[in-house]
Amino acid sequence: MPTSEEQRVLLLLAKEWVHSGPPGIMDISDIVAALGQAPSATLQALKTLYECGLIDMNALKTSAFLTPEGYAAANAGSKIRGQCFKPNSSM
């Protein structure tokens, strides 16, 4: 299961995906400001999501965006499981 911080990042980027179109690109500073959680928690969540392939970042690591897998995971909500939050087909 993702942490609450990771889930919040996924949901925020999914909202941006819907609002602005795929892939839901946001500056890291805007993500930190929008979530209102500790910057270190947001950055750790971004790192984990990046390592799992649910988000990607620009070359300078100043903005983040969802991969198609990340968008699917955000829409799966609490039904995601495993180390890298793969949708659980049994739920």
C-alpha positions in Angstrom: 0.0 0.0 0.0 1.2 3.5 -0.7 1.8 5.9 2.1 -0.7 8.7 2.5 1.9 11.1 1.1 2.4 8.9 -2.0 -1.4 8.6 -2.5 -1.8 12.3 -2.1 0.9 13.0 -4.8 -0.8 10.5 -7.2 -4.2 12.0 -6.7 -2.9 15.5 -7.2 -1.1 14.6 -10.4 -4.2 12.7 -11.6 -6.3 15.8 -11.1 -3.8 17.8 -13.1 -3.9 15.1 -15.8 -7.7 15.5 -16.0 -7.6 19.3 -15.8 -4.7 20.0 -18.2 -4.5 16.7 -20.1 -2.0 13.9 -20.0 0.6 13.6 -18.5 -0.4 16.1 -15.7 2.9 18.0 -15.4 3.5 20.0 -12.3 6.5 21.8 -10.9 7.8 20.1 -7.7 7.5 23.4 -5.8 3.8 23.5 -6.8 3.2 19.9 -5.7 4.8 20.7 -2.3 2.7 23.9 -1.9 -0.5 22.2 -2.9 -0.2 19.3 -0.5 0.6 21.3 2.6 2.7 18.5 4.0 6.4 18.6 5.0 8.5 19.1 1.9 10.7 16.2 2.9 7.7 13.9 3.0 6.6 15.1 -0.5 10.1 14.6 -1.9 10.4 11.1 -0.4 7.0 10.3 -1.9 8.1 11.6 -5.3 11.3 9.5 -5.1 9.4 6.3 -4.3 6.8 6.9 -7.0 9.6 7.6 -9.5 11.5 4.4 -8.5 8.2 2.5 -9.0 7.6 4.0 -12.4 4.4 5.6 -11.5 5.7 9.1 -12.1 8.5 10.5 -14.3 10.4 13.8 -14.1 12.0 16.2 -16.5 15.8 16.0 -17.0 16.4 18.7 -14.3 14.1 17.0 -11.8 12.1 20.2 -11.3 8.8 18.9 -12.5 6.9 15.6 -12.2 4.2 13.9 -14.2 2.2 10.7 -14.1 3.0 7.7 -16.3 0.0 5.8 -17.6 0.6 3.2 -14.8 0.6 6.1 -12.3 -2.7 7.3 -13.6 -4.2 3.8 -13.3 -2.8 3.5 -9.8 -4.3 6.9 -8.8 -7.7 5.7 -10.1 -7.4 2.4 -8.3 -7.2 4.2 -5.0 -7.1 1.9 -2.0 -7.1 -1.1 -4.2 -3.4 -0.8 -5.0 -0.9 -3.1 -3.3 2.6 -4.3 -3.3 6.0 -2.6 -3.1 5.3 -0.6 -6.3 1.5 -0.4 -5.9 0.4 -2.6 -8.7 -3.4 -2.7 -9.1 -4.8 -5.7 -7.2 -7.0 -7.6 -9.7 -8.5 -9.7 -6.9 -10.2 -6.7 -5.3 
